Amino acid sequence: MWFLLLATLVLALIYGIVVFIACLFTPFEYIDFDINKNGLIGVFELDYALSYSERTIETNGVKCKEYFALKDGLSIKLVCENQGFTS
């Protein structure tokens, strides 16, 4: 019984480390990974957000960098020049 508890704790720790590293090495914050806004990042949300690309768009005359999911092309995050994006 203790082995199952230990294994569960180790897997939870490994998953937490993976999420932490993903937040460090991508342009996304924790809130961007949480697609359904329930406060937790599921495996499918993590996979969805890590399969991304970026494109430069113009919104209301302002240049923006849009990060979008490769799976369906939906926007994950939009960063505009006045928010720190420089072309």
BELMOVEN-V391514 format. One record per run of one state. SS is the DSSP state (~ for helix, > for strand, _ for the rest). FROM is the first residue (numbers start at 1). TO is the last residue. If there is no record, write none. Layout:
BEGIN
ss->SS from->FROM to->TO
ss->SS from->FROM to->TO
END
This chain:
BEGIN
ss->_ from->1 to->1
ss->~ from->2 to->25
ss->_ from->26 to->29
ss->~ from->30 to->33
ss->_ from->34 to->42
ss->~ from->43 to->50
ss->_ from->51 to->51
ss->> from->52 to->59
ss->_ from->60 to->61
ss->> from->62 to->69
ss->_ from->70 to->74
ss->> from->75 to->80
ss->~ from->81 to->83
ss->_ from->84 to->87
END
